[in-house]
Amino acid sequence: MKTHRAGWAYRVLAPGVYYWRGRTGEQWLVTPGGTYALDTQPCPGPAKPTDPPDE
C-alpha cells in the first residue's frame, strides 16, 4: 500500500502487528489474523474477563 500511495505511514507494534495511518486519517491494524479498519471494526484482542453476576 505505501508503495503505490504517498502519505501512508506505519508503526510496528509487535512482531507481525502493524498500525497504518493514511494521509487523510484512515487507520488500520494489520495482524497475522487479519486487517482491521480501526474506525469501523473492533480491534481484535483477548476477551476481557467478566465479573460474575450479583446474587
N, CA, C and O atoms as a Maestro MAE file, in Angstrom:
{
 s_m_m2io_version
 :::
 2.0.0
}

f_m_ct {
 s_m_title
 :::
 protein
 m_atom[220] {
  # First column is atom index #
  i_m_mmod_type
  r_m_x_coord
  r_m_y_coord
  r_m_z_coord
  i_m_residue_number
  s_m_chain_name
  s_m_pdb_residue_name
  s_m_pdb_atom_name
  i_m_atomic_number
  :::
  1 25 0.821 -1.183 0.000 1 A "MET " " N  " 7
  2 3 0.000 0.000 0.000 1 A "MET " " CA " 6
  3 2 0.873 1.257 0.000 1 A "MET " " C  " 6
  4 15 0.623 2.185 -0.768 1 A "MET " " O  " 8
  5 25 1.871 1.287 0.839 2 A "LYS " " N  " 7
  6 3 2.679 2.502 0.922 2 A "LYS " " CA " 6
  7 2 3.484 2.739 -0.356 2 A "LYS " " C  " 6
  8 15 3.878 3.873 -0.627 2 A "LYS " " O  " 8
  9 25 3.731 1.705 -1.134 3 A "THR " " N  " 7
  10 3 4.477 1.863 -2.373 3 A "THR " " CA " 6
  11 2 3.664 2.610 -3.420 3 A "THR " " C  " 6
  12 15 4.222 3.389 -4.193 3 A "THR " " O  " 8
  13 25 2.354 2.385 -3.458 4 A "HIS " " N  " 7
  14 3 1.511 2.940 -4.504 4 A "HIS " " CA " 6
  15 2 0.764 4.196 -4.088 4 A "HIS " " C  " 6
  16 15 0.208 4.887 -4.943 4 A "HIS " " O  " 8
  17 25 0.735 4.507 -2.811 5 A "ARG " " N  " 7
  18 3 0.017 5.687 -2.336 5 A "ARG " " CA " 6
  19 2 0.911 6.499 -1.408 5 A "ARG " " C  " 6
  20 15 1.304 6.037 -0.338 5 A "ARG " " O  " 8
  21 25 1.219 7.702 -1.832 6 A "ALA " " N  " 7
  22 3 2.040 8.572 -0.990 6 A "ALA " " CA " 6
  23 2 1.252 8.989 0.245 6 A "ALA " " C  " 6
  24 15 0.027 9.107 0.208 6 A "ALA " " O  " 8
  25 25 1.965 9.205 1.321 7 A "GLY " " N  " 7
  26 3 1.326 9.710 2.527 7 A "GLY " " CA " 6
  27 2 0.987 8.649 3.560 7 A "GLY " " C  " 6
  28 15 0.522 8.993 4.647 7 A "GLY " " O  " 8
  29 25 1.197 7.396 3.269 8 A "TRP " " N  " 7
  30 3 0.938 6.335 4.238 8 A "TRP " " CA " 6
  31 2 2.146 6.182 5.145 8 A "TRP " " C  " 6
  32 15 3.289 6.284 4.700 8 A "TRP " " O  " 8
  33 25 1.878 5.936 6.424 9 A "ALA " " N  " 7
  34 3 2.942 5.692 7.399 9 A "ALA " " CA " 6
  35 2 2.520 4.499 8.248 9 A "ALA " " C  " 6
  36 15 1.329 4.247 8.431 9 A "ALA " " O  " 8
  37 25 3.489 3.780 8.755 10 A "TYR " " N  " 7
  38 3 3.156 2.651 9.611 10 A "TYR " " CA " 6
  39 2 4.109 2.575 10.778 10 A "TYR " " C  " 6
  40 15 5.205 3.134 10.758 10 A "TYR " " O  " 8
  41 25 3.659 1.865 11.796 11 A "ARG " " N  " 7
  42 3 4.454 1.653 13.002 11 A "ARG " " CA " 6
  43 2 4.326 0.175 13.371 11 A "ARG " " C  " 6
  44 15 3.227 -0.379 13.354 11 A "ARG " " O  " 8
  45 25 5.435 -0.453 13.699 12 A "VAL " " N  " 7
  46 3 5.419 -1.846 14.147 12 A "VAL " " CA " 6
  47 2 5.077 -1.841 15.631 12 A "VAL " " C  " 6
  48 15 5.818 -1.280 16.439 12 A "VAL " " O  " 8
  49 25 3.954 -2.466 15.995 13 A "LEU " " N  " 7
  50 3 3.529 -2.515 17.390 13 A "LEU " " CA " 6
  51 2 4.080 -3.742 18.109 13 A "LEU " " C  " 6
  52 15 4.340 -3.699 19.312 13 A "LEU " " O  " 8
  53 25 4.256 -4.818 17.379 14 A "ALA " " N  " 7
  54 3 4.802 -6.082 17.883 14 A "ALA " " CA " 6
  55 2 5.201 -6.878 16.644 14 A "ALA " " C  " 6
  56 15 4.797 -6.519 15.538 14 A "ALA " " O  " 8
  57 25 5.969 -7.932 16.792 15 A "PRO " " N  " 7
  58 3 6.317 -8.729 15.615 15 A "PRO " " CA " 6
  59 2 5.053 -9.195 14.876 15 A "PRO " " C  " 6
  60 15 4.220 -9.903 15.442 15 A "PRO " " O  " 8
  61 25 4.924 -8.794 13.624 16 A "GLY " " N  " 7
  62 3 3.770 -9.181 12.814 16 A "GLY " " CA " 6
  63 2 2.530 -8.327 13.006 16 A "GLY " " C  " 6
  64 15 1.493 -8.613 12.407 16 A "GLY " " O  " 8
  65 25 2.611 -7.284 13.827 17 A "VAL " " N  " 7
  66 3 1.450 -6.409 14.087 17 A "VAL " " CA " 6
  67 2 1.838 -4.980 13.714 17 A "VAL " " C  " 6
  68 15 2.811 -4.429 14.230 17 A "VAL " " O  " 8
  69 25 1.052 -4.388 12.799 18 A "TYR " " N  " 7
  70 3 1.367 -3.067 12.279 18 A "TYR " " CA " 6
  71 2 0.176 -2.124 12.408 18 A "TYR " " C  " 6
  72 15 -0.971 -2.528 12.221 18 A "TYR " " O  " 8
  73 25 0.457 -0.880 12.727 19 A "TYR " " N  " 7
  74 3 -0.530 0.185 12.726 19 A "TYR " " CA " 6
  75 2 -0.233 1.056 11.509 19 A "TYR " " C  " 6
  76 15 0.875 1.576 11.375 19 A "TYR " " O  " 8
  77 25 -1.212 1.218 10.625 20 A "TRP " " N  " 7
  78 3 -1.061 2.039 9.434 20 A "TRP " " CA " 6
  79 2 -1.958 3.256 9.549 20 A "TRP " " C  " 6
  80 15 -3.072 3.170 10.066 20 A "TRP " " O  " 8
  81 25 -1.467 4.397 9.062 21 A "ARG " " N  " 7
  82 3 -2.267 5.614 9.028 21 A "ARG " " CA " 6
  83 2 -2.097 6.259 7.658 21 A "ARG " " C  " 6
  84 15 -0.981 6.447 7.174 21 A "ARG " " O  " 8
  85 25 -3.224 6.591 7.049 22 A "GLY " " N  " 7
  86 3 -3.209 7.230 5.738 22 A "GLY " " CA " 6
  87 2 -3.158 8.737 5.849 22 A "GLY " " C  " 6
  88 15 -3.372 9.304 6.920 22 A "GLY " " O  " 8
  89 25 -2.874 9.373 4.742 23 A "ARG " " N  " 7
  90 3 -2.736 10.834 4.743 23 A "ARG " " CA " 6
  91 2 -4.031 11.557 5.053 23 A "ARG " " C  " 6
  92 15 -4.002 12.718 5.461 23 A "ARG " " O  " 8
  93 25 -5.169 10.898 4.870 24 A "THR " " N  " 7
  94 3 -6.449 11.535 5.185 24 A "THR " " CA " 6
  95 2 -7.008 11.068 6.523 24 A "THR " " C  " 6
  96 15 -8.158 11.354 6.855 24 A "THR " " O  " 8
  97 25 -6.179 10.337 7.302 25 A "GLY " " N  " 7
  98 3 -6.571 9.966 8.654 25 A "GLY " " CA " 6
  99 2 -7.081 8.558 8.837 25 A "GLY " " C  " 6
  100 15 -7.313 8.136 9.970 25 A "GLY " " O  " 8
  101 25 -7.265 7.814 7.763 26 A "GLU " " N  " 7
  102 3 -7.718 6.433 7.938 26 A "GLU " " CA " 6
  103 2 -6.682 5.637 8.712 26 A "GLU " " C  " 6
  104 15 -5.479 5.858 8.567 26 A "GLU " " O  " 8
  105 25 -7.157 4.704 9.537 27 A "GLN " " N  " 7
  106 3 -6.265 3.927 10.405 27 A "GLN " " CA " 6
  107 2 -6.588 2.444 10.259 27 A "GLN " " C  " 6
  108 15 -7.753 2.051 10.195 27 A "GLN " " O  " 8
  109 25 -5.545 1.638 10.209 28 A "TRP " " N  " 7
  110 3 -5.691 0.195 10.034 28 A "TRP " " CA " 6
  111 2 -4.771 -0.530 11.007 28 A "TRP " " C  " 6
  112 15 -3.669 -0.070 11.306 28 A "TRP " " O  " 8
  113 25 -5.235 -1.652 11.486 29 A "LEU " " N  " 7
  114 3 -4.410 -2.547 12.284 29 A "LEU " " CA " 6
  115 2 -4.247 -3.812 11.465 29 A "LEU " " C  " 6
  116 15 -5.236 -4.440 11.085 29 A "LEU " " O  " 8
  117 25 -3.003 -4.194 11.189 30 A "VAL " " N  " 7
  118 3 -2.702 -5.382 10.403 30 A "VAL " " CA " 6
  119 2 -2.051 -6.387 11.333 30 A "VAL " " C  " 6
  120 15 -1.008 -6.117 11.927 30 A "VAL " " O  " 8
  121 25 -2.679 -7.556 11.456 31 A "THR " " N  " 7
  122 3 -2.189 -8.621 12.334 31 A "THR " " CA " 6
  123 2 -2.099 -9.914 11.537 31 A "THR " " C  " 6
  124 15 -2.617 -9.979 10.422 31 A "THR " " O  " 8
  125 25 -1.462 -10.937 12.075 32 A "PRO " " N  " 7
  126 3 -1.466 -12.221 11.382 32 A "PRO " " CA " 6
  127 2 -2.893 -12.774 11.184 32 A "PRO " " C  " 6
  128 15 -3.123 -13.586 10.287 32 A "PRO " " O  " 8
  129 25 -3.831 -12.340 12.010 33 A "GLY " " N  " 7
  130 3 -5.207 -12.822 11.908 33 A "GLY " " CA " 6
  131 2 -6.092 -12.021 10.978 33 A "GLY " " C  " 6
  132 15 -7.220 -12.431 10.704 33 A "GLY " " O  " 8
  133 25 -5.611 -10.883 10.481 34 A "GLY " " N  " 7
  134 3 -6.429 -10.097 9.573 34 A "GLY " " CA " 6
  135 2 -6.075 -8.626 9.597 34 A "GLY " " C  " 6
  136 15 -5.190 -8.189 10.332 34 A "GLY " " O  " 8
  137 25 -6.787 -7.874 8.774 35 A "THR " " N  " 7
  138 3 -6.613 -6.435 8.671 35 A "THR " " CA " 6
  139 2 -7.911 -5.786 9.109 35 A "THR " " C  " 6
  140 15 -8.991 -6.180 8.669 35 A "THR " " O  " 8
  141 25 -7.803 -4.787 9.979 36 A "TYR " " N  " 7
  142 3 -8.977 -4.166 10.584 36 A "TYR " " CA " 6
  143 2 -8.930 -2.662 10.408 36 A "TYR " " C  " 6
  144 15 -7.938 -2.021 10.755 36 A "TYR " " O  " 8
  145 25 -10.006 -2.097 9.867 37 A "ALA " " N  " 7
  146 3 -10.151 -0.642 9.803 37 A "ALA " " CA " 6
  147 2 -10.550 -0.198 11.202 37 A "ALA " " C  " 6
  148 15 -11.617 -0.571 11.689 37 A "ALA " " O  " 8
  149 25 -9.716 0.583 11.842 38 A "LEU " " N  " 7
  150 3 -9.946 0.916 13.247 38 A "LEU " " CA " 6
  151 2 -11.158 1.802 13.471 38 A "LEU " " C  " 6
  152 15 -11.676 1.860 14.587 38 A "LEU " " O  " 8
  153 25 -11.618 2.484 12.453 39 A "ASP " " N  " 7
  154 3 -12.796 3.323 12.639 39 A "ASP " " CA " 6
  155 2 -14.102 2.582 12.366 39 A "ASP " " C  " 6
  156 15 -15.175 3.139 12.595 39 A "ASP " " O  " 8
  157 25 -14.039 1.321 11.877 40 A "THR " " N  " 7
  158 3 -15.274 0.617 11.537 40 A "THR " " CA " 6
  159 2 -15.406 -0.754 12.192 40 A "THR " " C  " 6
  160 15 -16.515 -1.281 12.274 40 A "THR " " O  " 8
  161 25 -14.322 -1.338 12.653 41 A "GLN " " N  " 7
  162 3 -14.372 -2.674 13.233 41 A "GLN " " CA " 6
  163 2 -13.683 -2.660 14.590 41 A "GLN " " C  " 6
  164 15 -12.717 -1.922 14.783 41 A "GLN " " O  " 8
  165 25 -14.161 -3.460 15.526 42 A "PRO " " N  " 7
  166 3 -13.475 -3.510 16.810 42 A "PRO " " CA " 6
  167 2 -12.070 -4.088 16.655 42 A "PRO " " C  " 6
  168 15 -11.828 -4.968 15.829 42 A "PRO " " O  " 8
  169 25 -11.182 -3.588 17.441 43 A "CYS " " N  " 7
  170 3 -9.810 -4.074 17.447 43 A "CYS " " CA " 6
  171 2 -9.778 -5.483 18.019 43 A "CYS " " C  " 6
  172 15 -10.395 -5.729 19.055 43 A "CYS " " O  " 8
  173 25 -9.081 -6.416 17.379 44 A "PRO " " N  " 7
  174 3 -9.034 -7.770 17.917 44 A "PRO " " CA " 6
  175 2 -8.194 -7.820 19.179 44 A "PRO " " C  " 6
  176 15 -7.315 -6.984 19.384 44 A "PRO " " O  " 8
  177 25 -8.460 -8.774 19.996 45 A "GLY " " N  " 7
  178 3 -7.673 -8.925 21.211 45 A "GLY " " CA " 6
  179 2 -8.298 -9.970 22.096 45 A "GLY " " C  " 6
  180 15 -9.373 -10.488 21.794 45 A "GLY " " O  " 8
  181 25 -7.641 -10.281 23.172 46 A "PRO " " N  " 7
  182 3 -8.199 -11.286 24.066 46 A "PRO " " CA " 6
  183 2 -9.501 -10.792 24.684 46 A "PRO " " C  " 6
  184 15 -9.684 -9.600 24.930 46 A "PRO " " O  " 8
  185 25 -10.374 -11.719 24.920 47 A "ALA " " N  " 7
  186 3 -11.640 -11.365 25.564 47 A "ALA " " CA " 6
  187 2 -11.360 -10.901 26.987 47 A "ALA " " C  " 6
  188 15 -10.504 -11.452 27.679 47 A "ALA " " O  " 8
  189 25 -12.092 -9.885 27.406 48 A "LYS " " N  " 7
  190 3 -11.924 -9.383 28.765 48 A "LYS " " CA " 6
  191 2 -12.735 -10.263 29.713 48 A "LYS " " C  " 6
  192 15 -13.865 -10.636 29.399 48 A "LYS " " O  " 8
  193 25 -12.181 -10.588 30.840 49 A "PRO " " N  " 7
  194 3 -12.955 -11.383 31.794 49 A "PRO " " CA " 6
  195 2 -14.148 -10.570 32.293 49 A "PRO " " C  " 6
  196 15 -14.057 -9.358 32.485 49 A "PRO " " O  " 8
  197 25 -15.243 -11.249 32.495 50 A "THR " " N  " 7
  198 3 -16.424 -10.553 33.011 50 A "THR " " CA " 6
  199 2 -16.584 -10.840 34.482 50 A "THR " " C  " 6
  200 15 -16.188 -11.895 34.978 50 A "THR " " O  " 8
  201 25 -17.166 -9.891 35.165 51 A "ASP " " N  " 7
  202 3 -17.438 -10.083 36.591 51 A "ASP " " CA " 6
  203 2 -18.592 -11.056 36.740 51 A "ASP " " C  " 6
  204 15 -19.515 -11.051 35.925 51 A "ASP " " O  " 8
  205 25 -18.555 -11.888 37.768 52 A "PRO " " N  " 7
  206 3 -19.678 -12.798 37.992 52 A "PRO " " CA " 6
  207 2 -20.932 -11.999 38.337 52 A "PRO " " C  " 6
  208 15 -20.837 -10.927 38.935 52 A "PRO " " O  " 8
  209 25 -22.105 -12.513 37.964 53 A "PRO " " N  " 7
  210 3 -23.322 -11.772 38.242 53 A "PRO " " CA " 6
  211 2 -23.567 -11.649 39.738 53 A "PRO " " C  " 6
  212 15 -23.222 -12.543 40.512 53 A "PRO " " O  " 8
  213 25 -24.165 -10.534 40.135 54 A "ASP " " N  " 7
  214 3 -24.531 -10.344 41.556 54 A "ASP " " CA " 6
  215 2 -25.655 -11.298 41.913 54 A "ASP " " C  " 6
  216 15 -26.567 -11.519 41.116 54 A "ASP " " O  " 8
  217 25 -25.591 -11.855 43.094 55 A "GLU " " N  " 7
  218 3 -26.644 -12.758 43.528 55 A "GLU " " CA " 6
  219 2 -27.348 -12.221 44.739 55 A "GLU " " C  " 6
  220 15 -28.272 -12.856 45.248 55 A "GLU " " O  " 8
  :::
 }
 m_bond[219] {
  # First column is bond index #
  i_m_from
  i_m_to
  i_m_order
  :::
  1 1 2 1
  2 2 3 1
  3 3 4 2
  4 3 5 1
  5 5 6 1
  6 6 7 1
  7 7 8 2
  8 7 9 1
  9 9 10 1
  10 10 11 1
  11 11 12 2
  12 11 13 1
  13 13 14 1
  14 14 15 1
  15 15 16 2
  16 15 17 1
  17 17 18 1
  18 18 19 1
  19 19 20 2
  20 19 21 1
  21 21 22 1
  22 22 23 1
  23 23 24 2
  24 23 25 1
  25 25 26 1
  26 26 27 1
  27 27 28 2
  28 27 29 1
  29 29 30 1
  30 30 31 1
  31 31 32 2
  32 31 33 1
  33 33 34 1
  34 34 35 1
  35 35 36 2
  36 35 37 1
  37 37 38 1
  38 38 39 1
  39 39 40 2
  40 39 41 1
  41 41 42 1
  42 42 43 1
  43 43 44 2
  44 43 45 1
  45 45 46 1
  46 46 47 1
  47 47 48 2
  48 47 49 1
  49 49 50 1
  50 50 51 1
  51 51 52 2
  52 51 53 1
  53 53 54 1
  54 54 55 1
  55 55 56 2
  56 55 57 1
  57 57 58 1
  58 58 59 1
  59 59 60 2
  60 59 61 1
  61 61 62 1
  62 62 63 1
  63 63 64 2
  64 63 65 1
  65 65 66 1
  66 66 67 1
  67 67 68 2
  68 67 69 1
  69 69 70 1
  70 70 71 1
  71 71 72 2
  72 71 73 1
  73 73 74 1
  74 74 75 1
  75 75 76 2
  76 75 77 1
  77 77 78 1
  78 78 79 1
  79 79 80 2
  80 79 81 1
  81 81 82 1
  82 82 83 1
  83 83 84 2
  84 83 85 1
  85 85 86 1
  86 86 87 1
  87 87 88 2
  88 87 89 1
  89 89 90 1
  90 90 91 1
  91 91 92 2
  92 91 93 1
  93 93 94 1
  94 94 95 1
  95 95 96 2
  96 95 97 1
  97 97 98 1
  98 98 99 1
  99 99 100 2
  100 99 101 1
  101 101 102 1
  102 102 103 1
  103 103 104 2
  104 103 105 1
  105 105 106 1
  106 106 107 1
  107 107 108 2
  108 107 109 1
  109 109 110 1
  110 110 111 1
  111 111 112 2
  112 111 113 1
  113 113 114 1
  114 114 115 1
  115 115 116 2
  116 115 117 1
  117 117 118 1
  118 118 119 1
  119 119 120 2
  120 119 121 1
  121 121 122 1
  122 122 123 1
  123 123 124 2
  124 123 125 1
  125 125 126 1
  126 126 127 1
  127 127 128 2
  128 127 129 1
  129 129 130 1
  130 130 131 1
  131 131 132 2
  132 131 133 1
  133 133 134 1
  134 134 135 1
  135 135 136 2
  136 135 137 1
  137 137 138 1
  138 138 139 1
  139 139 140 2
  140 139 141 1
  141 141 142 1
  142 142 143 1
  143 143 144 2
  144 143 145 1
  145 145 146 1
  146 146 147 1
  147 147 148 2
  148 147 149 1
  149 149 150 1
  150 150 151 1
  151 151 152 2
  152 151 153 1
  153 153 154 1
  154 154 155 1
  155 155 156 2
  156 155 157 1
  157 157 158 1
  158 158 159 1
  159 159 160 2
  160 159 161 1
  161 161 162 1
  162 162 163 1
  163 163 164 2
  164 163 165 1
  165 165 166 1
  166 166 167 1
  167 167 168 2
  168 167 169 1
  169 169 170 1
  170 170 171 1
  171 171 172 2
  172 171 173 1
  173 173 174 1
  174 174 175 1
  175 175 176 2
  176 175 177 1
  177 177 178 1
  178 178 179 1
  179 179 180 2
  180 179 181 1
  181 181 182 1
  182 182 183 1
  183 183 184 2
  184 183 185 1
  185 185 186 1
  186 186 187 1
  187 187 188 2
  188 187 189 1
  189 189 190 1
  190 190 191 1
  191 191 192 2
  192 191 193 1
  193 193 194 1
  194 194 195 1
  195 195 196 2
  196 195 197 1
  197 197 198 1
  198 198 199 1
  199 199 200 2
  200 199 201 1
  201 201 202 1
  202 202 203 1
  203 203 204 2
  204 203 205 1
  205 205 206 1
  206 206 207 1
  207 207 208 2
  208 207 209 1
  209 209 210 1
  210 210 211 1
  211 211 212 2
  212 211 213 1
  213 213 214 1
  214 214 215 1
  215 215 216 2
  216 215 217 1
  217 217 218 1
  218 218 219 1
  219 219 220 2
  :::
 }
}
